[in-house]
């Protein structure tokens, strides 16, 4: 059973036309919080502002089952020059490689809006989980967000990266130009939580 406002409950029970959007709350281990609305305008509800011009987040369906297991949600973060893609003062992909998103939590909610006025009627919280980096490179990063039972199925070390692109500027092929503003090829700095596959 999900908690919701009275206005939202009445809307869901009586109306047959729904305008809704996904809301993402990314909470880093250091306490920084980033709120994103997958919508064409900012969404404000209960004193919280979800920005539409922050990094682009797209989700897949939540996977769950009746047996005791870890529920997961796959989310892809994309960057471009039209969106604010900085996390703790670093570009998103650099922050991922530096470990800024390690032990971060992501909450997925859904906002319901009045079809005529655009007013937010309420927000339902759908999923919360701990982020693990599935892949990162180019202009996107894929997260696997695992439910609170994450300890049952956590990957150790936290970040594993395998080379996916060639970065060469000498006399050979150039896969990614050093002045390319759309992609990010960052040399990995291994730490105790990182496994490099070669």
PyMOL commands that set and color helices and strands:
alter all, ss='L'
color gray80, all
select helices_A, chain A and resi 6-14+92-98+148-152
alter helices_A, ss='H'
color red, helices_A
select strands_A, chain A and resi 19-27+33-37+43-45+48-50+56-63+72-78+86-87+90-91+105-113+120-137+140-146+159-162+194-197
alter strands_A, ss='S'
color yellow, strands_A
deselect
rebuild
show_as cartoon
